[in-house]
């Protein structure tokens, strides 16, 4: 019977690939004829008995490993508002390339494409959205959103596995496998990559602004960290931020939702930093519009599609200012020319679908 074959495959996985096997033991397994292949929600792995029985033992083992990877990479907890089908394809591409490199035999027609090898599901998702999909391949197993409450009591588990549960489980399995010397390098890299918070760009943006804010040491405000120890050291005092420049690439390649996310976070940060003023420059092949904001005014940037992309006009326009800005934040797809590096710090903000970096300064990527 197929349920015995699946149980045997999980046991074999535990013996041959302990990292996968130990994590697979955390999933309840349920037969479900209404689904096409396999699926997993972080707590339960379901399978179609006809599809599963059509697979070889090696392929069943690979599919179980595939579902385990969905859990270890937290895919069911990270979809957010993204399209479910496209997210499923992106996560499959991210997983399957690693499984093949690790020696697993996936079923024929599994989602595989060398151009996505080594990329995270977030980056792959962004790239899939830039081209029409007509894919003859199929998913070997769907990733479902994690249940918000306890799953069906008949599945053998009374409590749903949380994102935190899987983080801890994967880290424990990794530590044990590394100690034994049987941890697969590609899998470990993928796990580390998945641990990177997609909101990291907010931290980078905040640190970039803070580091350009004038500061000094003052004995009037001692460092609180050491006062309890009877040690008095001067604390850091920050002045208001000076003139901030923001450039927006209006070539038509900037996603409005990305610009909205960026604007919301930037307004919050600048609301704390209190810049003297903010100048927003909209540029494609030339600077087309300039907007000025005073302190405490909310910045409302807009994505306006036009022609190509050139960065140089922004830097040439700023060079005409009597006093240079304390920093420049440039929102762009990075498909532009190579201007000379200015004396003020520059942060290039782009989307996850872009793999390159700005010609100088720091580059940060925003998750859609």
C-alpha positions in Angstrom: 0.0 0.0 0.0 1.1 3.5 -0.7 1.0 4.7 2.9 3.5 2.0 3.8 5.8 3.1 0.9 5.6 6.7 2.2 6.4 5.6 5.7 9.3 3.6 4.4 10.6 6.5 2.4 10.5 8.8 5.4 12.5 6.2 7.4 15.0 5.8 4.5 15.4 9.6 4.5 16.1 9.6 8.2 18.8 7.0 7.7 20.4 8.3 4.5 19.9 12.1 5.0 19.4 12.7 8.7 18.9 16.4 8.4 15.9 15.9 6.1 14.7 12.8 8.0 14.7 14.4 11.4 12.6 17.3 10.2 10.3 15.1 8.2 9.4 13.3 11.4 7.8 16.6 12.6 5.1 16.5 9.9 1.9 14.6 10.2 1.2 12.6 7.0 -2.3 12.4 5.6 -3.8 10.8 2.5 -5.9 13.3 0.5 -7.3 12.1 -2.9 -8.7 15.6 -3.7 -5.3 17.2 -4.2 -3.1 16.7 -7.3 0.3 15.8 -5.9 1.6 16.7 -2.4 1.2 19.7 -0.3 2.4 21.0 3.1 1.3 23.7 5.5 4.1 23.5 8.1 2.2 21.0 10.2 0.7 18.4 7.9 2.0 16.9 4.7 -0.8 15.6 2.4 -0.5 13.4 -0.6 -2.7 12.1 -3.5 -2.4 8.3 -3.3 -2.6 7.8 -7.1 0.1 10.3 -7.8 2.3 9.1 -5.0 1.9 5.5 -6.2 3.1 6.5 -9.7 6.5 7.5 -8.2 9.5 5.4 -7.6 10.8 5.0 -4.1 13.6 7.4 -4.8 11.2 10.0 -6.1 8.9 9.7 -3.1 11.9 10.3 -0.9 12.8 13.4 -2.9 9.3 14.8 -2.7 9.3 14.4 1.1 12.6 16.2 1.2 11.0 18.9 -1.0 8.2 19.4 1.4 10.6 19.5 4.3 12.6 22.3 2.5 9.4 24.3 2.2 9.1 24.1 6.0 12.7 24.8 6.8 12.8 27.8 4.5 9.6 29.1 6.1 7.7 29.4 2.8 4.3 28.9 4.3 4.8 31.8 6.7 6.4 34.3 4.3 3.9 34.6 1.3 2.1 37.7 2.7 0.0 39.2 -0.1 1.9 37.7 -2.9 0.1 35.6 -5.5 -0.2 32.0 -4.2 0.4 30.2 -7.4 3.4 32.4 -8.4 4.8 32.1 -4.9 4.5 28.3 -5.1 6.4 28.2 -8.4 9.1 30.5 -7.0 9.6 28.4 -3.9 9.7 25.2 -6.0 12.4 26.6 -8.2 14.4 27.7 -5.2 14.2 24.3 -3.5 14.5 21.9 -6.5 17.9 23.2 -7.7 19.3 22.5 -4.2 17.8 19.1 -4.0 19.2 18.0 -7.4 22.7 19.3 -6.3 22.3 17.2 -3.2 21.7 14.0 -5.1 17.9 13.7 -4.9 15.9 12.3 -7.9 12.9 14.5 -8.4 9.8 13.3 -10.4 9.9 14.0 -14.1 8.5 17.5 -15.0 9.5 19.0 -11.7 10.0 22.8 -11.7 13.7 23.3 -12.5 15.5 26.1 -14.3 19.3 26.8 -14.1 18.8 30.5 -14.2 17.2 30.4 -10.7 19.9 28.2 -9.1 21.1 29.7 -5.8 18.5 32.4 -5.7 15.9 32.9 -2.9 12.2 32.4 -3.5 11.7 36.2 -3.0 14.1 37.1 -5.9 12.6 34.3 -8.1 9.1 35.5 -7.4 10.0 39.1 -8.5 11.6 37.8 -11.7 8.6 35.5 -12.6 6.4 38.6 -12.4 8.3 40.3 -15.2 7.5 37.7 -17.9 4.4 35.8 -19.0 4.2 32.2 -17.7 3.6 29.3 -20.0 5.2 26.5 -18.1 4.8 22.8 -19.1 6.4 21.8 -15.8 4.4 21.1 -12.7 4.8 21.5 -9.0 5.7 18.3 -7.2 4.1 19.6 -4.1 2.3 22.8 -3.2 3.1 25.0 -0.2 0.0 26.1 1.6 -0.3 29.1 4.0 0.3 28.0 7.6 -2.9 27.3 9.6 -3.8 30.1 12.0 -5.4 27.6 14.4 -5.0 24.0 15.3 -5.3 21.7 12.3 -7.8 18.8 12.0 -7.5 16.7 15.1 -7.4 13.6 13.0 -4.0 14.3 11.6 -2.2 13.1 14.7 -1.1 16.5 16.0 -3.1 18.9 18.2 -1.0 22.0 17.8 0.2 23.7 14.5 3.9 24.2 14.0 4.8 27.9 14.1 7.4 29.8 12.2 9.5 30.0 15.3 9.1 26.2 15.8 10.6 25.6 12.4 13.4 28.0 12.8 14.5 26.2 16.0 14.0 22.8 14.5 16.1 23.6 11.4 18.8 25.2 13.5 18.9 22.1 15.8 19.0 19.7 12.8 21.8 21.8 11.2 23.9 21.8 14.4 23.6 18.0 14.8 24.4 17.4 11.1 27.4 19.7 11.1 28.7 18.0 14.3 28.4 14.6 12.5 29.9 16.0 9.3 27.0 15.1 7.0 25.5 18.6 6.5 25.0 19.5 2.9 26.7 22.8 2.1 24.1 24.0 -0.4 21.2 23.3 2.0 22.9 25.1 4.8 23.5 28.2 2.6 19.8 28.1 1.6 18.7 28.0 5.2 20.9 31.0 6.1 19.6 32.9 3.2 16.0 32.3 4.3 16.8 33.5 7.8 17.5 37.0 6.4 14.5 39.1 7.2 12.9 40.7 4.1 12.6 43.9 6.2 16.3 44.2 6.5 16.2 47.1 4.0 14.3 49.2 6.6 17.2 48.7 9.1 19.7 49.6 6.4 17.8 52.7 5.4 17.4 53.8 9.0 21.2 53.3 9.7 22.1 55.1 6.5 20.1 58.2 7.6 21.3 58.0 11.2 24.9 57.8 10.1 24.6 61.0 8.1 23.0 62.9 11.0 25.5 65.3 12.7 26.4 64.1 16.2 28.8 64.9 19.0 29.6 63.8 22.6 28.2 65.5 25.6 29.0 65.1 29.3 25.5 66.6 30.0 24.0 63.3 28.7 26.2 60.5 30.0 26.2 57.0 28.4 23.5 55.2 30.3 25.0 51.8 29.5 27.8 52.4 32.0 26.2 54.6 34.6 24.9 51.6 36.6 28.5 50.4 36.9 29.6 53.7 38.3 31.4 54.7 35.1 30.6 58.0 33.6 31.3 58.4 29.9 30.0 61.1 27.5 26.9 60.2 25.6 26.2 60.8 21.9 23.9 63.8 21.1 22.4 64.2 17.6 21.4 67.3 15.9 18.7 67.7 13.3 19.5 66.2 9.9 20.5 68.6 7.2 19.4 68.8 3.6 18.4 65.4 2.2 18.3 64.7 -1.6 16.1 61.9 -3.0 16.1 60.9 -6.6 13.4 58.8 -8.3 14.0 56.9 -11.5 10.9 57.7 -13.7 11.9 55.4 -16.6 8.7 53.3 -16.2 10.5 50.3 -14.6 9.8 51.3 -11.0 6.9 49.4 -9.4 4.5 51.7 -7.6 4.0 49.4 -4.7 7.7 49.4 -4.0 7.8 53.1 -4.1 4.8 53.3 -1.7 6.6 50.9 0.7 9.8 53.0 0.5 7.9 56.3 1.0 6.1 55.0 4.1 9.3 53.9 5.8 11.3 56.9 4.7 8.6 59.3 6.1 8.8 57.6 9.4 12.6 57.8 9.6 12.8 61.4 8.4 10.0 62.3 10.9 12.4 61.3 13.6 15.6 62.7 12.0 13.9 66.1 11.3 15.8 67.2 8.2 16.1 70.9 7.4 14.5 70.1 4.1 14.1 67.4 1.5 14.5 67.8 -2.3 13.0 65.1 -4.6 14.3 64.9 -8.1 12.4 62.9 -10.7 14.7 61.8 -13.6 14.7 59.5 -16.6 17.2 60.7 -19.2 17.0 64.2 -17.6 15.6 65.8 -14.5 12.0 66.4 -15.3 10.6 67.6 -12.0 11.9 68.8 -8.6 9.8 68.9 -5.4 10.8 70.7 -2.2 9.6 69.6 1.3 10.2 71.5 4.5 10.6 69.9 7.9 7.6 67.8 9.1 6.0 67.7 5.6 5.1 64.2 4.4 6.9 63.2 1.2 4.6 61.9 -1.5 6.7 60.3 -4.3 5.1 59.1 -7.5 6.1 56.6 -10.1 5.8 58.2 -13.5 6.7 56.2 -16.6 8.7 57.9 -19.4 11.9 57.0 -21.3 15.3 55.5 -20.5 17.5 55.9 -17.4 20.5 58.1 -16.8 21.9 58.9 -13.3 24.3 61.6 -14.3 21.7 64.4 -14.7 20.7 64.1 -11.0 24.3 64.4 -9.8 24.9 67.4 -12.2 21.8 69.1 -10.9 22.9 68.6 -7.3 26.4 69.9 -8.2 24.7 73.3 -8.9 23.5 73.6 -5.3 25.3 76.1 -3.2 25.7 73.5 -0.4 25.7 69.8 -1.1 23.1 67.5 0.6 24.1 65.4 3.6 23.1 62.4 1.6 21.4 61.1 -1.6 18.9 58.3 -1.7 18.3 57.1 -5.2 15.3 54.9 -6.0 16.0 53.0 -9.3 16.2 49.8 -11.2 20.0 50.5 -11.6 19.8 50.2 -15.4 21.6 53.5 -16.0 25.0 55.1 -16.8 28.1 55.5 -14.6 28.3 59.0 -13.0 31.3 60.2 -11.0 31.1 59.5 -7.3 30.2 62.6 -5.2 31.5 63.7 -1.9 28.2 63.0 -0.1 27.0 59.4 0.8 24.7 57.7 -1.7 22.2 54.9 -1.0 20.8 53.1 -4.1 17.3 51.5 -3.5 16.1 48.9 -5.9 13.9 45.8 -6.0 14.7 42.2 -5.1 14.5 41.3 -8.8 17.6 43.4 -9.5 20.9 41.5 -8.7 23.4 44.3 -9.5 24.7 47.1 -7.3 24.9 50.8 -7.7 28.0 52.3 -9.3 29.2 53.4 -5.9 27.9 53.9 -2.4 25.5 51.3 -0.7 22.7 49.3 -2.4 19.6 48.0 -0.7 16.8 45.8 -2.1 13.1 46.1 -1.1 10.8 43.1 -1.0 7.6 43.8 -2.8 
